[in-house]
Every structure is written in C-alpha cells, then in structure tokens.
Amino acid sequence: MVPVMAGGIVLGGKRYSAVEYAQVLAITLGVCIFNFGGGKKKVGKKDSPYGLFLIVISLLMDAFTGGLQDKVKASTKALNPDAVGPKRPSMHESMLWTNLSGCIVAFFLALLSGHLVGGVKFCMKNPQVLTAILVYSISSAVGQNFVYYTLTQFNPLVLTTVTTTRKIFSTLFSVFRNPQNSLNGMQWSGCSLVFAGLMGDILRKLNSSPKKPVAAAPPPPPAADSTAQPKAQEETGPSTARA
C-alpha cells in the first residue's frame, strides 16, 4: 500500500489526507506484525538475495503501475471534456490493454529465456496440464473483472487495500476451518490493527458522504377571495338586465 500511495503522489498527482496516511500505516503495520509474528523460522530457511531483489522490483513496479493508472484516469478525463458518460477508461478497456501488453512482454521474455519451448514440450508430453491451464485462465479472467471494476470505479489504493486485506481474511478463514492453524497473540494483534485501519476508513467514508437534501414542502394553495364572487355578480347583473 505504501508504494502505491507513493506512486500516486509522484506520478498521478494524488493528494491524501492525514487520516488516510494513518489508515495506510495501521494496515501496513498490522500486516507486517501478522506475517513476521508467527514465531521462529524453520532451520535451514534462509532469505535469498535474488528473492529479496525480486520483491523490491515488485514493490517498485506496484508504485509505478499505481501512479500511471491514476495519471491515465486524470488525463483521459482532461482529453475528453465533452464525452458522454464516464470520462475514464472502462473496466474492459483497461483489462484488454493491460493483458495485451503483459502478454507481449511475457512472450518475449519466455522466448529469450528458453522457457517457451520447454513449456510447450511439457504440455505436449502431459496433455492433462492443458485442462488445468484452461481452468486457471477462465478463473483469472472472471476474477479480473472484479479487480478492474474496483480500479476504474475507485483508485489503485482502494484496490491494493482490498488485495492486501484479502490475505488476512483468507488466513483467518483457514484458522476457523482448521483449528490446528492457530495464531499467537502477536498475530492477533496484527489482525486487530488491520481491522482498526479498515474500520477507520469505512467510518471516514460514511461521514464524508454527502447527505441527500430534504425536499422542501410544497407551498399551501392561495386562499380563495371571498369578495370575488359578489363582485362578479354585480358586474354581470346590469349587463343581463340590459340584455
């Protein structure tokens, strides 16, 4: 969440309030406490420098992607002032161009690294893998609809909040489903901090949402003039007599 917020500020020109900074800090600290508060690591498990390097690159790309997504939405709105409907890329437009560019990059990387030929040969020898790949592709396409809906209707920070806290909820679900996957006090403290940040964000949005104006009561009908009917009779009386 922190890289996405930084990318939105630097590249997307976003501005966040002090409350939003505090909420992101609470959720980030809660996730860190939850992940690193699970006790000692197993013997023989060491951090790979290459793995840490990939994590740093992933965080940088998150910041770069989130900032560019904010910038694309803002520039699209500025370039189409007379557009009918939402002045931003649609959910499926973002999904199409992101997947297309990712497919091109992945194709050339797999080709240069030699994994493309090896992967095709593996699928030819094990055709049952194609079914798993098909199911994975369909599931990914369905899930991306929710991802890009959140991205286009809200912003990358909201999307990152959802994907980050989703891991916490998945872990809690596994704990309640299988009591053997218990959490210690430190991990429960991390969960509490995450939920506090989420509740603060929900309450802030509820308080900042504009209230619907109360419709004014219609004005009462004007009172009937009691002198109008006698005057009308007086005016019509002589003319009738003359007729």
Summary of the structure (lengths in Angstrom):
residues: 243
radius of gyration: 31.4
end to end distance: 93.3
largest distance: 122.9
contacts: 573
relative contact order: 0.14
helix: 74%
strand: 0%
